Amino acid sequence: MAYLLSNPDLQNGQYDAQAAELQFVQTGFYQGRSRSGAFGTEQTQHALTLGVQASDNLATSGDEDWFSINLTAGQSYNLTLSGNTAGGLTDPYLELHNANGVLAAQDNDSGPGTDALIHFNATTSGLYYLVASSNVPGGSANYKVLVAPG
């Protein structure tokens, strides 16, 4: 939360902690990124498609990449985050947030090796957000993320 409150875009808006978190979830302005894109200019893909793997990278220390996906109530899903190649992210950390930014699930090492794997049963249909990050302080590298039917 501290990095949200230290973000220049959020400071200029004079947000309290709760409003800063909501602003962060709704607009993607985080970690001092520019206003030129809702999720920052360095993240190349923002919306995930069920069953289609996406690749990207954590470009800087402490980076988090947010992805949106629509899930259907009553359906089960497997959400994975893993290093993309040799030299990729060594200890992926994955979070799933609902449309209101409330943490619905998180994982560090339930996949193969140190990969993150979340088995999730959606109770509400709608937009969810996956947050790809590293469990290693200062970790930055390539990764792949996938949401597949469970």
Helices and strands as residue ranges (DSSP letters): H 2-5, H 8-12, H 17-27, E 54-57, E 65-71, E 76-83, E 92-97, E 103-107, E 116-121, E 126-134, E 142-149
